[in-house]
Amino acid sequence: MLQLYVGLALYGASSALLVRAGLGLDPWDVFHQGIAQRTGWSIGLVSVAVGALVLLLWVPLRQRPGLGTVSNVFAVGLTMDATLAAVPDLHGVLAQAGLLTAGVVLNGAATGLYIAARFGPGPRDGLMTGLHRRTGRSLRLVRTGIEVTVLAAGYLLGGTVGVGTVAYALAIGPLSQIFLRVFTPRRTA
């Protein structure tokens, strides 16, 4: 359980680092940021609200949340806001690139931690697997469709898209795979 909550806290912190880098966010956070700018809510609060709404979409998909699923809704957004309050804006390309790199790598590690804990997928991942199961479409197609949709909507709402968005898209899969191997407990004979 400690691994789950450390992973979720680091995920929220890593997302905040991407915001502070100012070079572009992952697709869901582009969406969260766009909504935050329109509503005046904090990006973390928007993340919590969107996570809860996405969780409601699980009902018709017949997905069952776990402790990790529900914890994800709250822990990531709250930690994101706390980290944003503690980390100042950085200026200068080198500082921003360093923060972006730290955020992406930390996000990969956090993903490996909370998934390897096996307490249930996050709401957005469960949406993907539920749609895959119900539609028969490949995970790749479903995931891409969801990510492109939230990215486009977030961009239209004013979310930050940039080199960081591309860096995240290219690096997060390989990093998550590496860290998932690192943090998955090995079974002993």
URTAZI-V556634 format. One line per field, one symbol per residue. ss: DSSP state (2 for helix, 1 for strand, 0 for the rest). phi: phi as a letter, one per 30 degrees, with the letter a starting at -180 (. if undefined). A space follows every 10 residues. Layout:
BEGIN
ss=???
phi=???
END
This chain:
BEGIN
ss=0222222222 2222222222 2000002222 2222222220 0022222222 2222220222 2000002222 2222222222 2222220000 0022222222 2222222222 2222220000 0022222222 2222200022 2222222222 2222222000 0022222222 2222222222 222000000
phi=.ededddddd dddddddddd dickcdedde dddededdci ddddddeddd eddddddded dhdcdceddd deecdddddd dddddccddc bjeddddddd dedddddddd dedddddicj ddeddddddd deddciddee ddddeddddd dddddddjdd caddddeded cddedddddd ddcddddcd
END
